[in-house]
């Protein structure tokens, strides 16, 4: 291939399960683009960030401590660089977190709470959540149940909600029950 052709070419190499594209000019590589060959869904238990976080994380910054690494990856290292209340999406797995920064006379805190796509006002990957119900990891099954219950309740799909509330897996059942209570409580506040 001549250099003239190379400047207008994209070279793609496929390595399972990802595709790597090298975008090149005449003499150098401009970018490397890595895309997933699968649906791109990563369960929270397999996420390099979220697997290290709890569903509810709290950091007291009064003693000038620094943010734990996995929280800093999501929030940034400067607590003033984002609004005091925000929704953050994990760049790896797409899980959502409600971020709250409280600063006052006696407090300097960060709270990071995992929320469902419905609560975040985003779309739910329905197929991925259903698949996650079969995960060997309790946290993944539980989060999937939370996401599905809130989604089904928001769409008024009582039969599907009931299926999760009566599920044989205790983890799915308990997360579904808690999510139903949370959703209905917050819905009543808006009414």
Rosetta blueprint (number, residue, H / E / L):
1 X L
2 X L
3 X H
4 X H
5 X H
6 X H
7 X L
8 X L
9 X L
10 X E
11 X E
12 X E
13 X E
14 X E
15 X E
16 X L
17 X L
18 X E
19 X E
20 X E
21 X E
22 X E
23 X E
24 X E
25 X L
26 X L
27 X L
28 X L
29 X E
30 X E
31 X E
32 X E
33 X E
34 X E
35 X E
36 X E
37 X L
38 X L
39 X L
40 X L
41 X L
42 X L
43 X L
44 X H
45 X H
46 X H
47 X L
48 X L
49 X L
50 X H
51 X H
52 X H
53 X L
54 X L
55 X L
56 X E
57 X E
58 X E
59 X E
60 X E
61 X L
62 X L
63 X L
64 X L
65 X L
66 X L
67 X L
68 X L
69 X H
70 X H
71 X H
72 X H
73 X H
74 X H
75 X H
76 X L
77 X L
78 X L
79 X H
80 X H
81 X H
82 X L
83 X L
84 X L
85 X E
86 X E
87 X E
88 X E
89 X E
90 X L
91 X L
92 X L
93 X L
94 X L
95 X L
96 X E
97 X E
98 X E
99 X E
100 X E
101 X E
102 X E
103 X E
104 X L
105 X L
106 X L
107 X L
108 X E
109 X E
110 X E
111 X E
112 X E
113 X E
114 X E
115 X E
116 X L
117 X H
118 X H
119 X H
120 X H
121 X L
122 X L
123 X L
124 X L
125 X L
126 X H
127 X H
128 X H
129 X H
130 X H
131 X H
132 X H
133 X L
134 X L
135 X L
136 X L
137 X L
138 X H
139 X H
140 X H
141 X H
142 X H
143 X H
144 X H
145 X H
146 X H
147 X H
148 X H
149 X H
150 X H
151 X H
152 X H
153 X H
154 X H
155 X L
156 X L
157 X L
158 X H
159 X H
160 X H
161 X H
162 X H
163 X H
164 X H
165 X H
166 X L
167 X L
168 X L
169 X L
170 X H
171 X H
172 X H
173 X H
174 X H
175 X H
176 X H
177 X H
178 X H
179 X H
180 X H
181 X H
182 X H
183 X H
184 X H
185 X H
186 X H
187 X H
188 X H
189 X H
190 X H
191 X L
